[in-house]
Amino acid sequence: MIQFHNVSLAYQKDATALENISFKVAKGEFVFLTGPSGAGKTTLLKLVYGALCPSRGQVLVNGQNISRLSAAEIPFLRRNVGVVFQDFKLLQHRTVFENVAITLEVAGCSTVDIGKRVIHILRQMGMESKINLTPPRLSGGEQQRVALARALVNEPRILLADEPTGNLDEANKTQILNIFKEANVKGTTVIVATHDRRLIEQTHQRIITLRSGNLFETGEAGHAEVCP
């Protein structure tokens, strides 16, 4: 599903963001990507959805080499990848419905199909009653659920989440984690970037740890192996 082969990325000659990273994530797997701030977690996620290309090495997503995709092909890749950004990136002057519907509009879905699917996913998120509100009128937890709904409404093969619980209380963190688990049970490959150890310890999933742009360890919570 996702493969990194000796991947390095340098923003400048003297500033390497990732160095010689190699790992695989199988279809239907749930993985936590962890490490301190500045370790390269966000950069790695950007490589998966084609926002960046590696300086060296290969990134394969669904068998496609990211570096070989044209600018016109990237949007087709992203139709199969849902992304939850750290700052949500909701459209502040659009309603909850409109923020979620935009994913399906870009994919060319019919108006009737969009309406049914958006209502369904918002009902699952417990946000159906907020459908006509704009993001400034929502709490942080509610905005996070809208961002998740937008990422999941197209039933992506891959879900990427960048520090999705950073400013949430424990109850909301647990709720968001449960949503990830439900998506994973339905077959979605999930990668969650976080430095929240409590979140990781609530489930026994595989962990990939970065430190200063290097792959430090990989394994299950409590059973991680240090990489050479």
FIRO-288920 format. One record per residue: residue number from 0; residue in one letter; x, y, z of N, C-alpha, C in turn. Coordinates in Angstrom, 3 decimals, always signed. Layout:
# FIRO-288920
   nr  rest      n.xx      n.yy      n.zz     ca.xx     ca.yy     ca.zz      c.xx      c.yy      c.zz
  NUM     A         X         Y         Z         X         Y         Z         X         Y         Z
...
//
This chain:
# FIRO-288920
   nr  rest      n.xx      n.yy      n.zz     ca.xx     ca.yy     ca.zz      c.xx      c.yy      c.zz
    0     M    +0.834    -1.207    +0.000    +0.000    +0.000    +0.000    +0.871    +1.261    +0.000
    1     I    +1.781    +1.391    +1.013    +2.707    +2.529    +1.085    +4.118    +1.990    +1.304
    2     Q    +5.056    +2.405    +0.457    +6.441    +1.943    +0.583    +7.406    +3.119    +0.438
    3     F    +8.334    +3.210    +1.383    +9.434    +4.170    +1.303   +10.724    +3.380    +1.109
    4     H   +11.480    +3.697    +0.052   +12.738    +3.018    -0.232   +13.890    +4.029    -0.205
    5     N   +14.661    +4.017    +0.869   +15.846    +4.883    +0.989   +15.516    +6.342    +0.660
    6     V   +14.461    +6.842    +1.277   +13.959    +8.181    +0.967   +14.674    +9.248    +1.787
    7     S   +15.162   +10.257    +1.106   +15.723   +11.446    +1.744   +15.066   +12.670    +1.132
    8     L   +14.927   +13.712    +1.948   +14.381   +14.967    +1.445   +15.113   +16.123    +2.102
    9     A   +15.622   +17.008    +1.270   +16.337   +18.187    +1.762   +15.676   +19.430    +1.204
   10     Y   +15.263   +20.328    +2.085   +14.692   +21.596    +1.641   +15.786   +22.510    +1.099
   11     Q   +16.971   +22.398    +1.705   +18.159   +23.128    +1.269   +19.345   +22.180    +1.378
   12     K   +20.472   +22.562    +0.780   +21.636   +21.674    +0.796   +22.089   +21.321    +2.211
   13     D   +21.956   +22.279    +3.130   +22.435   +22.041    +4.490   +21.297   +21.791    +5.478
   14     A   +20.099   +21.501    +4.966   +18.946   +21.276    +5.839   +18.177   +20.050    +5.368
   15     T   +18.505   +18.884    +5.914   +17.868   +17.627    +5.540   +16.682   +17.364    +6.455
   16     A   +15.498   +17.202    +5.871   +14.293   +16.954    +6.652   +14.129   +15.463    +6.968
   17     L   +14.450   +14.614    +5.986   +14.401   +13.163    +6.164   +15.652   +12.555    +5.557
   18     E   +16.159   +11.498    +6.200   +17.412   +10.907    +5.748   +17.296    +9.386    +5.664
   19     N   +17.349    +8.862    +4.433   +17.443    +7.426    +4.186   +16.358    +6.621    +4.918
   20     I   +15.100    +6.970    +4.667   +13.965    +6.341    +5.338   +13.440    +5.180    +4.493
   21     S   +13.303    +4.010    +5.132   +12.741    +2.839    +4.455   +11.756    +2.134    +5.384
   22     F   +10.534    +1.911    +4.906    +9.541    +1.135    +5.652    +8.372    +0.833    +4.718
   23     K    +7.509    -0.068    +5.156    +6.306    -0.410    +4.397    +5.102    -0.374    +5.325
   24     V    +3.972    +0.057    +4.801    +2.698    -0.005    +5.510    +1.751    -0.823    +4.648
   25     A    +1.269    -1.925    +5.195    +0.424    -2.836    +4.431    -1.007    -2.311    +4.327
   26     K    -1.719    -2.802    +3.335    -3.124    -2.451    +3.158    -3.911    -2.823    +4.419
   27     G    -4.709    -1.875    +4.914    -5.539    -2.132    +6.084    -4.821    -2.023    +7.408
   28     E    -3.580    -1.574    +7.404    -2.815    -1.450    +8.642    -3.131    -0.126    +9.335
   29     F    -2.937    -0.096   +10.660    -3.082    +1.120   +11.472    -1.715    +1.393   +12.087
   30     V    -1.154    +2.566   +11.782    +0.209    +2.883   +12.214    +0.242    +4.250   +12.877
   31     F    +0.948    +4.337   +13.996    +1.243    +5.622   +14.609    +2.631    +6.066   +14.179
   32     L    +2.728    +7.294   +13.706    +4.002    +7.913   +13.356    +4.319    +8.905   +14.465
   33     T    +5.389    +8.665   +15.201    +5.656    +9.483   +16.370    +7.084   +10.013   +16.384
   34     G    +7.341   +10.891   +17.332    +8.634   +11.549   +17.435    +8.421   +12.980   +17.889
   35     P    +9.473   +13.641   +18.381    +9.335   +15.021   +18.871    +9.027   +16.001   +17.746
   36     S    +8.629   +17.209   +18.115    +8.382   +18.251   +17.123    +9.641   +18.477   +16.293
   37     G    +9.466   +18.594   +14.978   +10.602   +18.796   +14.096   +11.294   +17.523   +13.664
   38     A   +10.724   +16.369   +14.025   +11.358   +15.093   +13.685   +11.175   +14.720   +12.220
   39     G   +10.178   +15.319   +11.556    +9.932   +15.003   +10.149    +8.598   +14.326    +9.882
   40     K    +7.719   +14.285   +10.892    +6.445   +13.583   +10.732    +5.568   +14.216    +9.645
   41     T    +5.402   +15.529    +9.712    +4.566   +16.213    +8.733    +5.154   +16.087    +7.329
   42     T    +6.468   +16.194    +7.223    +7.138   +16.045    +5.930    +6.874   +14.672    +5.338
   43     L    +6.956   +13.645    +6.169    +6.723   +12.283    +5.697    +5.288   +12.135    +5.173
   44     L    +4.310   +12.685    +5.895    +2.926   +12.603    +5.434    +2.745   +13.336    +4.107
   45     K    +3.404   +14.471    +3.955    +3.300   +15.232    +2.701    +3.843   +14.436    +1.521
   46     L    +4.828   +13.603    +1.764    +5.352   +12.743    +0.708    +4.315   +11.706    +0.283
   47     V    +3.534   +11.216    +1.248    +2.539   +10.184    +0.941    +1.435   +10.729    +0.038
   48     Y    +0.993   +11.981    +0.286    -0.105   +12.491    -0.549    +0.366   +13.424    -1.656
   49     G    +1.652   +13.404    -1.928    +2.159   +14.061    -3.121    +2.334   +15.561    -3.024
   50     A    +2.335   +16.115    -1.805    +2.595   +17.544    -1.646    +4.087   +17.840    -1.786
   51     L    +4.914   +16.810    -1.571    +6.367   +16.913    -1.733    +6.854   +15.695    -2.513
   52     C    +8.000   +15.839    -3.155    +8.678   +14.721    -3.806   +10.034   +14.521    -3.132
   53     P   +10.494   +13.286    -2.997   +11.774   +13.039    -2.334   +12.951   +13.563    -3.148
   54     S   +14.002   +13.958    -2.449   +15.253   +14.345    -3.119   +15.958   +13.106    -3.654
   55     R   +15.851   +12.015    -2.877   +16.421   +10.719    -3.281   +15.481    +9.616    -2.817
   56     G   +15.558    +8.473    -3.474   +14.751    +7.333    -3.083   +13.380    +7.335    -3.748
   57     Q   +12.553    +6.370    -3.352   +11.237    +6.188    -3.969   +10.145    +6.126    -2.905
   58     V    +9.027    +6.789    -3.200    +7.815    +6.680    -2.397    +6.743    +6.080    -3.293
   59     L    +6.237    +4.915    -2.933    +5.197    +4.238    -3.703    +3.897    +4.247    -2.905
   60     V    +2.822    +4.692    -3.533    +1.501    +4.704    -2.913    +0.543    +4.018    -3.870
   61     N    -0.057    +2.929    -3.426    -0.918    +2.120    -4.304    -0.187    +1.718    -5.581
   62     G    +1.094    +1.429    -5.442    +1.897    +0.987    -6.573    +2.381    +2.097    -7.484
   63     Q    +2.051    +3.347    -7.175    +2.451    +4.477    -8.006    +3.653    +5.197    -7.387
   64     N    +4.636    +5.473    -8.221    +5.820    +6.199    -7.782    +5.493    +7.693    -7.770
   65     I    +5.502    +8.300    -6.583    +5.118    +9.703    -6.441    +5.940   +10.600    -7.358
   66     S    +7.233   +10.329    -7.481    +8.126   +11.188    -8.265    +7.803   +11.165    -9.750
   67     R    +7.148   +10.113   -10.207    +6.857    +9.978   -11.634    +5.469   +10.466   -12.024
   68     L    +4.685   +10.920   -11.048    +3.352   +11.413   -11.352    +3.428   +12.851   -11.856
   69     S    +2.653   +13.147   -12.874    +2.590   +14.513   -13.379    +1.679   +15.343   -12.479
   70     A    +1.721   +16.644   -12.670    +0.866   +17.534   -11.877    -0.608   +17.196   -12.097
   71     A    -0.954   +16.732   -13.280    -2.343   +16.384   -13.586    -2.769   +15.070   -12.930
   72     E    -1.792   +14.218   -12.612    -2.113   +12.910   -12.026    -2.231   +12.952   -10.505
   73     I    -1.621   +13.949    -9.864    -1.644   +14.038    -8.403    -3.072   +14.090    -7.841
   74     P    -3.993   +14.887    -8.428    -5.358   +14.908    -7.883    -6.039   +13.549    -7.885
   75     F    -5.725   +12.697    -8.867    -6.318   +11.363    -8.908    -5.771   +10.490    -7.774
   76     L    -4.487   +10.662    -7.455    -3.911    +9.972    -6.305    -4.632   +10.388    -5.033
   77     R    -4.869   +11.675    -4.876    -5.445   +12.204    -3.644    -6.903   +11.832    -3.452
   78     R    -7.574   +11.403    -4.512    -8.954   +10.949    -4.347    -9.037    +9.703    -3.469
   79     N    -7.935    +8.995    -3.380    -7.883    +7.786    -2.555    -7.193    +8.016    -1.214
   80     V    -6.867    +9.287    -0.930    -6.158    +9.620    +0.313    -6.908   +10.724    +1.040
   81     G    -7.407   +10.419    +2.246    -8.030   +11.437    +3.081    -6.987   +12.008    +4.025
   82     V    -6.972   +13.341    +4.186    -5.967   +13.990    +5.019    -6.643   +14.864    +6.065
   83     V    -6.245   +14.693    +7.326    -6.695   +15.555    +8.418    -5.500   +16.395    +8.837
   84     F    -5.549   +17.687    +8.530    -4.426   +18.570    +8.803    -4.416   +19.016   +10.264
   85     Q    -3.240   +19.370   +10.745    -3.084   +19.785   +12.134    -3.933   +21.016   +12.460
   86     D    -4.045   +21.941   +11.504    -4.844   +23.155   +11.731    -6.216   +23.077   +11.062
   87     F    -6.658   +21.855   +10.753    -7.979   +21.552   +10.196    -8.161   +22.028    +8.755
   88     K    -7.744   +23.278    +8.439    -7.897   +23.862    +7.090    -9.353   +23.871    +6.617
   89     L   -10.263   +24.184    +7.526   -11.662   +24.337    +7.145   -11.874   +25.706    +6.508
   90     L   -12.837   +25.784    +5.602   -13.197   +27.052    +4.963   -14.085   +27.822    +5.930
   91     Q   -13.578   +28.925    +6.447   -14.216   +29.617    +7.567   -15.576   +30.227    +7.228
   92     H   -15.819   +30.552    +5.978   -17.082   +31.179    +5.600   -18.041   +30.203    +4.923
   93     R   -17.696   +28.923    +4.952   -18.572   +27.883    +4.416   -19.194   +27.099    +5.573
   94     T   -20.368   +26.558    +5.371   -21.032   +25.776    +6.410   -20.344   +24.423    +6.587
   95     V   -20.734   +23.733    +7.653   -20.238   +22.378    +7.897   -20.528   +21.493    +6.683
   96     F   -21.766   +21.560    +6.184   -22.136   +20.767    +5.007   -21.211   +21.077    +3.837
   97     E   -21.002   +22.338    +3.559   -20.202   +22.754    +2.406   -18.742   +22.337    +2.555
   98     N   -18.217   +22.387    +3.780   -16.832   +21.987    +4.014   -16.624   +20.504    +3.729
   99     V   -17.602   +19.698    +4.061   -17.490   +18.258    +3.818   -17.798   +17.923    +2.358
  100     A   -18.766   +18.614    +1.787   -19.206   +18.322    +0.415   -18.133   +18.617    -0.617
  101     I   -17.230   +19.533    -0.319   -16.252   +19.954    -1.328   -15.399   +18.791    -1.828
  102     T   -15.133   +17.819    -0.954   -14.361   +16.647    -1.368   -15.070   +15.883    -2.485
  103     L   -16.374   +15.722    -2.347   -17.152   +14.989    -3.349   -17.376   +15.815    -4.604
  104     E   -17.494   +17.126    -4.432   -17.652   +18.004    -5.599   -16.437   +17.913    -6.514
  105     V   -15.247   +17.928    -5.900   -14.007   +17.832    -6.669   -13.936   +16.491    -7.401
  106     A   -14.484   +15.452    -6.764   -14.473   +14.115    -7.373   -15.531   +13.957    -8.460
  107     G   -16.383   +14.958    -8.630   -17.377   +14.912    -9.694   -18.652   +14.159    -9.364
  108     C   -18.963   +14.010    -8.082   -20.179   +13.296    -7.688   -21.421   +14.138    -7.973
  109     S   -22.559   +13.471    -8.121   -23.812   +14.163    -8.388   -24.305   +14.866    -7.129
  110     T   -25.163   +15.863    -7.315   -25.702   +16.618    -6.184   -26.460   +15.721    -5.223
  111     V   -27.244   +14.796    -5.763   -28.017   +13.878    -4.920   -27.086   +12.986    -4.105
  112     D   -26.061   +12.438    -4.744   -25.102   +11.563    -4.059   -24.354   +12.333    -2.981
  113     I   -23.968   +13.556    -3.294   -23.253   +14.385    -2.318   -24.109   +14.601    -1.074
  114     G   -25.372   +14.960    -1.279   -26.261   +15.207    -0.148   -26.394   +13.992    +0.753
  115     K   -26.606   +12.828    +0.158   -26.773   +11.596    +0.939   -25.510   +11.251    +1.724
  116     R   -24.361   +11.341    +1.056   -23.113   +10.915    +1.696   -22.658   +11.889    +2.768
  117     V   -22.869   +13.173    +2.539   -22.469   +14.164    +3.547   -23.333   +14.023    +4.799
  118     I   -24.636   +13.894    +4.619   -25.525   +13.722    +5.773   -25.169   +12.461    +6.547
  119     H   -24.862   +11.396    +5.813   -24.523   +10.121    +6.460   -23.265   +10.238    +7.322
  120     I   -22.205   +10.834    +6.769   -20.951   +10.919    +7.517   -21.077   +11.887    +8.692
  121     L   -21.828   +12.977    +8.527   -22.009   +13.919    +9.632   -22.846   +13.304   +10.748
  122     R   -23.793   +12.447   +10.377   -24.567   +11.736   +11.391   -23.650   +10.801   +12.187
  123     Q   -22.747   +10.120   +11.489   -21.794    +9.245   +12.168   -20.897   +10.023   +13.134
  124     M   -20.564   +11.258   +12.776   -19.684   +12.091   +13.598   -20.440   +12.830   +14.700
  125     G   -21.753   +12.666   +14.742   -22.539   +13.381   +15.726   -22.635   +14.864   +15.439
  126     M   -22.546   +15.250   +14.151   -22.516   +16.657   +13.762   -23.710   +17.058   +12.900
  127     E   -24.711   +16.200   +12.819   -25.845   +16.479   +11.942   -26.580   +17.768   +12.352
  128     S   -26.653   +18.045   +13.648   -27.371   +19.234   +14.119   -26.606   +20.524   +13.863
  129     K   -25.315   +20.416   +13.498   -24.471   +21.598   +13.270   -24.279   +21.871   +11.778
  130     I   -25.059   +21.245   +10.948   -24.794   +21.202    +9.514   -24.750   +22.582    +8.849
  131     N   -25.513   +23.532    +9.378   -25.586   +24.857    +8.763   -24.716   +25.904    +9.450
  132     L   -23.911   +25.486   +10.407   -23.022   +26.408   +11.111   -21.695   +26.530   +10.370
  133     T   -21.016   +27.649   +10.574   -19.673   +27.837   +10.025   -18.643   +27.500   +11.097
  134     P   -17.407   +27.181   +10.720   -16.387   +26.762   +11.690   -16.184   +27.680   +12.895
  135     P   -16.229   +29.023   +12.739   -16.028   +29.871   +13.927   -17.065   +29.661   +15.022
  136     R   -18.196   +29.055   +14.687   -19.249   +28.817   +15.676   -19.157   +27.420   +16.297
  137     L   -18.087   +26.702   +15.985   -17.887   +25.348   +16.505   -16.758   +25.321   +17.521
  138     S   -16.813   +24.350   +18.412   -15.701   +24.130   +19.347   -14.551   +23.457   +18.614
  139     G   -13.392   +23.379   +19.265   -12.247   +22.709   +18.648   -12.530   +21.261   +18.322
  140     G   -13.210   +20.566   +19.244   -13.547   +19.170   +18.999   -14.513   +19.000   +17.846
  141     E   -15.463   +19.930   +17.729   -16.428   +19.865   +16.629   -15.746   +20.148   +15.293
  142     Q   -14.836   +21.111   +15.269   -14.098   +21.384   +14.039   -13.273   +20.174   +13.615
  143     Q   -12.702   +19.488   +14.604   -11.915   +18.298   +14.293   -12.784   +17.218   +13.669
  144     R   -14.002   +17.052   +14.160   -14.899   +16.044   +13.596   -15.326   +16.408   +12.173
  145     V   -15.491   +17.707   +11.909   -15.807   +18.134   +10.545   -14.639   +17.832    +9.613
  146     A   -13.414   +18.106   +10.087   -12.223   +17.805    +9.288   -12.126   +16.309    +9.007
  147     L   -12.472   +15.498   +10.005   -12.468   +14.046    +9.814   -13.548   +13.622    +8.828
  148     A   -14.725   +14.207    +8.949   -15.809   +13.882    +8.022   -15.400   +14.195    +6.593
  149     R   -14.759   +15.339    +6.390   -14.304   +15.712    +5.051   -13.285   +14.700    +4.514
  150     A   -12.408   +14.221    +5.395   -11.383   +13.262    +4.972   -11.962   +11.888    +4.667
  151     L   -13.060   +11.524    +5.343   -13.599   +10.167    +5.225   -14.795   +10.042    +4.283
  152     V   -15.406   +11.170    +3.896   -16.656   +11.105    +3.134   -16.484   +10.399    +1.792
  153     N   -15.293   +10.436    +1.233   -15.045    +9.791    -0.056   -14.577    +8.345    +0.093
  154     E   -14.645    +7.826    +1.335   -14.227    +6.454    +1.638   -12.843    +6.159    +1.066
  155     P   -11.825    +6.913    +1.508   -10.478    +6.765    +0.947    -9.830    +5.442    +1.348
  156     R    -8.910    +5.006    +0.519    -8.136    +3.806    +0.857    -7.153    +4.096    +1.980
  157     I    -6.701    +5.348    +2.049    -5.689    +5.739    +3.027    -6.179    +6.974    +3.767
  158     L    -6.016    +6.977    +5.092    -6.323    +8.142    +5.910    -5.060    +8.583    +6.630
  159     L    -4.674    +9.844    +6.442    -3.509   +10.432    +7.098    -3.987   +11.510    +8.054
  160     A    -3.464   +11.508    +9.276    -3.858   +12.518   +10.256    -2.610   +13.083   +10.922
  161     D    -2.472   +14.411   +10.886    -1.293   +15.089   +11.422    -1.635   +15.756   +12.749
  162     E    -1.151   +15.187   +13.855    -1.415   +15.697   +15.204    -2.908   +16.002   +15.376
  163     P    -3.775   +15.010   +15.179    -5.213   +15.280   +15.140    -5.843   +15.594   +16.489
  164     T    -5.126   +15.360   +17.591    -5.735   +15.574   +18.914    -4.955   +16.580   +19.755
  165     G    -4.115   +17.377   +19.111    -3.197   +18.253   +19.830    -3.836   +19.176   +20.846
  166     N    -4.999   +19.761   +20.539    -5.616   +20.738   +21.437    -6.945   +20.259   +22.018
  167     L    -7.137   +18.941   +22.045    -8.400   +18.391   +22.515    -8.281   +17.832   +23.922
  168     D    -9.418   +17.802   +24.642    -9.419   +17.188   +25.966    -9.458   +15.669   +25.815
  169     E    -9.331   +14.959   +26.944    -9.217   +13.502   +26.895   -10.441   +12.840   +26.286
  170     A   -11.635   +13.362   +26.593   -12.866   +12.761   +26.050   -12.903   +12.866   +24.536
  171     N   -12.531   +14.044   +24.016   -12.530   +14.226   +22.561   -11.429   +13.420   +21.893
  172     K   -10.269   +13.287   +22.572    -9.186   +12.469   +22.027    -9.649   +11.027   +21.840
  173     T   -10.320   +10.491   +22.844   -10.806    +9.115   +22.776   -11.825    +8.958   +21.654
  174     Q   -12.690    +9.946   +21.495   -13.710    +9.895   +20.446   -13.067    +9.893   +19.059
  175     I   -12.067   +10.750   +18.871   -11.379   +10.817   +17.582   -10.653    +9.503   +17.302
  176     L    -9.987    +8.949   +18.311    -9.293    +7.672   +18.145   -10.268    +6.578   +17.747
  177     N   -11.450    +6.564   +18.336   -12.455    +5.558   +17.991   -12.906    +5.684   +16.537
  178     I   -12.978    +6.925   +16.048   -13.345    +7.145   +14.642   -12.273    +6.558   +13.721
  179     F   -10.998    +6.758   +14.086    -9.906    +6.171   +13.306   -10.020    +4.645   +13.293
  180     K   -10.302    +4.074   +14.462   -10.406    +2.619   +14.564   -11.541    +2.092   +13.692
  181     E   -12.680    +2.790   +13.705   -13.826    +2.360   +12.906   -13.500    +2.393   +11.414
  182     A   -12.814    +3.449   +10.990   -12.416    +3.539    +9.578   -11.476    +2.401    +9.214
  183     N   -10.565    +2.086   +10.130    -9.601    +1.019    +9.902   -10.287    -0.340    +9.809
  184     V   -11.261    -0.579   +10.659   -12.006    -1.838   +10.634   -12.707    -2.022    +9.285
  185     K   -13.123    -0.915    +8.682   -13.806    -0.970    +7.385   -12.833    -1.141    +6.224
  186     G   -11.518    -1.168    +6.517   -10.540    -1.444    +5.474    -9.611    -0.303    +5.118
  187     T    -9.804    +0.868    +5.727    -8.944    +2.010    +5.425    -7.595    +1.877    +6.114
  188     T    -6.536    +2.109    +5.379    -5.186    +2.144    +5.952    -5.018    +3.481    +6.660
  189     V    -4.616    +3.455    +7.932    -4.576    +4.668    +8.752    -3.162    +4.940    +9.236
  190     I    -2.690    +6.173    +9.040    -1.425    +6.627    +9.620    -1.704    +7.895   +10.412
  191     V    -1.443    +7.843   +11.717    -1.679    +8.982   +12.597    -0.345    +9.491   +13.124
  192     A    +0.003   +10.731   +12.792    +1.222   +11.347   +13.308    +0.900   +12.043   +14.621
  193     T    +1.611   +11.685   +15.675    +1.344   +12.274   +16.986    +2.553   +12.127   +17.905
  194     H    +2.679   +13.046   +18.847    +3.678   +12.856   +19.902    +2.979   +12.610   +21.242
  195     D    +1.684   +12.331   +21.182    +0.866   +12.084   +22.365    +0.980   +10.611   +22.766
  196     R    +1.816   +10.319   +23.753    +2.036    +8.929   +24.167    +0.767    +8.295   +24.745
  197     R    -0.058    +9.084   +25.417    -1.286    +8.527   +25.978    -2.201    +8.009   +24.880
  198     L    -2.262    +8.740   +23.800    -3.089    +8.308   +22.671    -2.580    +6.982   +22.130
  199     I    -1.278    +6.854   +21.971    -0.675    +5.636   +21.445    -0.912    +4.454   +22.376
  200     E    -0.835    +4.705   +23.679    -0.957    +3.625   +24.659    -2.385    +3.112   +24.805
  201     Q    -3.361    +3.836   +24.252    -4.748    +3.369   +24.311    -5.014    +2.220   +23.348
  202     T    -4.091    +1.965   +22.455    -4.266    +0.885   +21.489    -2.911    +0.263   +21.196
  203     H    -2.902    -0.988   +20.821    -1.640    -1.685   +20.541    -1.471    -1.787   +19.022
  204     Q    -1.037    -0.685   +18.452    -0.807    -0.635   +17.023    +0.682    -0.436   +16.758
  205     R    +1.059    -0.672   +15.534    +2.439    -0.483   +15.133    +2.860    +0.985   +15.269
  206     I    +4.117    +1.187   +15.657    +4.661    +2.534   +15.825    +5.890    +2.695   +14.936
  207     I    +5.941    +3.815   +14.229    +7.146    +4.211   +13.496    +7.639    +5.498   +14.142
  208     T    +8.860    +5.502   +14.632    +9.402    +6.650   +15.345   +10.489    +7.350   +14.550
  209     L   +10.349    +8.668   +14.421   +11.354    +9.500   +13.764   +12.064   +10.359   +14.802
  210     R   +13.344   +10.565   +14.575   +14.116   +11.512   +15.382   +15.091   +12.236   +14.470
  211     S   +14.942   +13.557   +14.426   +15.823   +14.409   +13.599   +15.885   +13.934   +12.151
  212     G   +14.736   +13.523   +11.630   +14.670   +13.123   +10.235   +15.125   +11.713    +9.940
  213     N   +15.460   +10.962   +10.979   +15.919    +9.585   +10.807   +14.912    +8.609   +11.387
  214     L   +14.799    +7.435   +10.772   +13.946    +6.381   +11.303   +14.648    +5.772   +12.504
  215     F   +14.046    +5.941   +13.682   +14.693    +5.497   +14.909   +14.271    +4.090   +15.315
  216     E   +12.972    +3.823   +15.252   +12.496    +2.500   +15.642   +11.149    +2.227   +15.010
  217     T   +10.826    +0.951   +14.922    +9.524    +0.553   +14.411    +9.094    -0.714   +15.147
  218     G    +7.816    -0.810   +15.444    +7.311    -1.970   +16.161    +5.996    -1.646   +16.843
  219     E    +5.486    -2.558   +17.668    +4.252    -2.343   +18.392    +4.536    -1.590   +19.669
  220     A    +3.509    -0.908   +20.182    +3.664    -0.154   +21.427    +4.233    -1.070   +22.523
  221     G    +5.316    -0.632   +23.119    +5.951    -1.420   +24.165    +6.909    -2.468   +23.651
  222     H    +6.951    -2.664   +22.317    +7.813    -3.700   +21.736    +8.555    -3.159   +20.506
  223     A    +8.903    -1.889   +20.576    +9.552    -1.260   +19.425   +10.980    -1.742   +19.259
  224     E   +11.431    -1.783   +18.010   +12.793    -2.177   +17.696   +13.568    -0.981   +17.170
  225     V   +14.778    -0.800   +17.644   +15.626    +0.296   +17.164   +16.169    -0.065   +15.792
  226     C   +16.007    +0.859   +14.835   +16.471    +0.603   +13.458   +17.936    +0.984   +13.331
  227     P   +18.692    +0.300   +12.501   +20.091    +0.630   +12.310   +20.261    +1.960   +11.625
//
